[in-house]
Amino acid sequence: MRFQHFAFMLFVISASTITDVARAASPRLLLQNGDWKAYTLPNEEGKICYVVAKPLRTEGGGKARGVTHLFINFRPRLAVKDEVIIEASYPFKKNAPVVATVSNNKFSFVSDNIRAWQVGAGTDRALVRAMLRSKTIVVQSNSAQGAQITATYSLRGFAEAYAAAAKDCGSL
């Protein structure tokens, strides 16, 4: 679990030096509900709030693939709300699609190394709205080694965790 927080801190403070990261505050748990957790993290940008979950099950890629995480981020000082990030412990295949499916709706992501995100105005918000009305989200990707990987996340507790993070960052 500490690796999850450290990896996220490196992601959100990627422009910082190692010394800055070492001095960064630890995330504070706002709420744990079902399969989701809500956190807040103070940094140079003011505050970041996020919800995170790991998949209920993952198929393909063998044990070496590690665990992926699904994040929804709020960064009020930068006017960022509902930023959806998929972070894997393996590198994604270059130029291969990463696709999330919620209630028969497909959302495409672009990837760079171990992270994937959506491109286009309103796509993150549309995905979050679909997640709020569904029970699962399935993420399909390909590793750099060519393995097809399918991660299934439960959305049990997502709405409550999302509301806690949004409220803490003033997005509700």
N, C-alpha and C positions, 0 to 999 in steps of 0.2 A: 504494500500500500504506500509506503514511503517513496518508492520508486515512481509511482504514479504521480504523486505530488511534485517530486523533484523534476520529473520529465515535463510536467505542465509548466512549472516555474521557468524552466529553461526555454520553453516555447514562447511564453508571454514576455520574457525578458531577453529574448535572443540577441538583442543588440548590446546587452550589457557585458561587462567583463566578468571573468570568473569571480573576482573579488566582490563585485556587486551582487552576484547570485548568492554567494556565501553569506552576505549580509542581509539578504532579502528575508522578509518575514515569512513565517509558515502559514499555510492556508488554515482558516478557521472553519470547522464544520458548522454549518447553519442547521442542517436537517438531514437525517437519513430516513428514507421512507421506501419500503419495498426494495427494489433493486437499484435505486438511485440515491445519490448523495449530492447535497448542495453545499458549496464552499464560498468563502470570500477571501480575497488575498489583496492586502495593501501593497502598492508598488509606486514607482515614479509617476505612473499615469493616474494616480489617485487610488482607485480600487478596481479590482476585477472580481466579478462573481461568476460562478460557473456551476453547472450540474454535470455529473459524470456517472457512467455505468460501464461495467464490463459485460461481455456477452454471457448469456445463459449456456450457450453451447457454440462450439466452433468446429467446423468440419473441413478437412483438407489441410495439407501443409505439414502434417506430422507434429510432434511435440516441440520441435525446434522453432516453430512459428511464434511461440509466446502468446501474450494476451493483447487484444486490441481494446481501445477505450473510445467511447463516444462522448464528446463534450458539447455543451451548449454554453456559449460565453456571452457575458455582458461586460462592456467596458464603457461606462458612462462618459468619462472625460473625452473619449474619442467618438462618442455617439454611436457606439456599436451595440447592437441588440440582436439576440438570436443567432449568433455566429456559430455554425455547426462545423465541428472539426472531428475527423476520425484519425486517431493516432494508433499506429501499429507498432509492434516490437520487431517487425521485419520490414525491409524495404519493399515498397510496391514496385511492380514491373513498370518500367519507363513507358510512358504514353499509353498504358493500358487503362481502361475505364475502372472506376470504383463506383458501384451503383448501390444505392439504398432503396429498398422497397418497403412502403408502408401502405397497407390497404389497397394493393394493386396499383399504387402510384409510384412511379420510378423517378428517382432524383440522382442526377449524375454529378460526380465529383472529379476534380483534377487532383493529381497527386504529385508530390515532390518528396522523394525518399520515404520517410515513415509517416507523413501527414497527408491528409486529403481534405479538400474543402470545395464548396460549391462556388460557381462564378455566375454572376448575374443578379440584377436587382430583384429583391423579393423572393429569391429561391430559398434562402434559409428560413424566412418567415413561413413560407408555404410548407416546408418540411416540418417545422415545429408545430404548426397548426394540425397537420396530419397526425403527428405523434401524439398530440393531446387527445385525439379521438380514436386512437387505436390501441391494440394490446401488444403488438410486437413490431420490430423493425429488423429487416434482414439486410445485411451489408455483404456484397459480393466483391471480391478483389482477386488480383493475381499477384503473387510474390515475385520478386526479381528472379528467383530460381524457377519460375514458371508454374508453381503450384496454384491451383484454384482454391480459394478460401472463402467459406461462407460463415459469417458470424451472425447469430440470432440473439437480439437483445429483447428482454422483457421491458415493457413500458409501465409495469406495475410500480406505482409510486412516482412516476415521472411528473405528473401534473403538480403534485404537492412540492416536490423538490424544485421544479421550474419556478413556481410561484414564490417560493422562499428566496431563491437567488434573484429573481426579477425585483422583488420588493426591496431586498437589501441594497440593490444597486439603483433603486429609484426608477425602475423600468415598468412598474405596474401602476 
